[in-house]
C-alpha cells in the first residue's frame, strides 16, 4: 500500500493499493466514525461495486443508504444535486455521519458539493474508480455542478476526510475512460515533472500504483501551497479553458480527458508561435497524446471557444490566466485580457 498524506485545510490520507474495496468500511469507520453512511454513485459503477461497498460499510457497523444517478456528465446538474440533498435529509444523516462518493469525477464533484453544503458540512470520503478521478479530481477539494452557461459554475472547496484508490477497479474501466486519466497525467508531467513525463512513455501497467502516487503527490504539493486556486494552483488548469469550451460546444459528447488533451495541444501550439514553448517540447507533448490515443485537434471554431471562455469560471473581470508551457516540466502563468485570449486561441487553432 502507498499512503500519500495531504495537509490542507483538512489533513487526510490517500491510500493506493489493490483489492481494498472489501475493506473500505473499516478504513472509513476508523477515520470518520458516525452511524450512517450514504453511498453516492452512478448506475454503471453501482452494478460493478455498489454491493461490495455497501456490504463492507454494514460490516463495519454503518446504517447504509444509497443514491444512484444516471452515468454521465449530463447528470452533473443542480437538479441531481438537490435530489441528493433531499435524500440525505430523508436518510437522517447528521453532521457526524459520512457521504461516500463511489465512482469517477462526476460522482466525486456532486457528492462533494452535497457533503460540503448539507448541514454546512458532513464527513466525506472519495472512492475513485476511474484513472482520472484517482490522479486528479478526488484530491484537492474542488466540488461542483454544471450550469447551462458552462462547466463547474456552482461549487465550493471542500477537502475529503479520506481517499481510497483500489487500482483493481481500473480493470473494468473502458479504454476511453482510461485515456481520460492519461490526459491528466500528461498534464502533470508537462506542468511540473519531466521525470513523470518520461515514465509515461513506458508501459503503464507494471508501474501503475507508483504512477498514480506520483500524480497525486504533484497535485498535493500544488494544492497545499494554494488551496483556493488564487495563484500556483492555476497551473493545474493547463488545457482546461479551451477544453471546457470543447466539452460545452460538443454537448459533452467529447469527454473531459479528450477535451483537455486538445486544449493542451492547442495551448502548446499557440505558445510555440509566441516563442515561449520550444518546438521539440511541443512535438513530444503531441506525440505522447497520440501514444495514448488522445486527440489533439478540434473542428469547433475559435469563435465558439472564445465565447465559452467568456463564461469560464477562471475569468476575473476582463482577464483570465492561461498556462503556457516553456518546456516539459516547466510552465508559466500568463494573465491575458480577453482580446489577448482571442489571439491566443486563434494562434493555437492555426492549421
JOJOJO-V611042 format. One record per run of one state. SS is the DSSP state (H for helix, E for strand, C for the rest). FROM is the first residue (numbers start at 1). TO is the last residue. Records with the same first field share a line. If there is no record, write none. Layout:
SS->FROM-TO  FROM-TO
This chain:
C->1-1  8-10  18-20  33-35  60-62  70-72  76-77  92-97  104-104  121-122  129-130  138-141  148-149  158-161  173-174  193-193  201-204  226-231  238-239  250-255  274-278  292-301  310-315  317-318  328-329  349-351
E->2-7  11-17  36-42  63-69  98-103  123-128  142-147  150-157  162-166  316-316  319-327  330-337
H->21-32  43-59  73-75  78-91  105-120  131-137  167-172  175-192  194-200  205-225  232-237  240-249  256-273  279-291  302-309  338-348
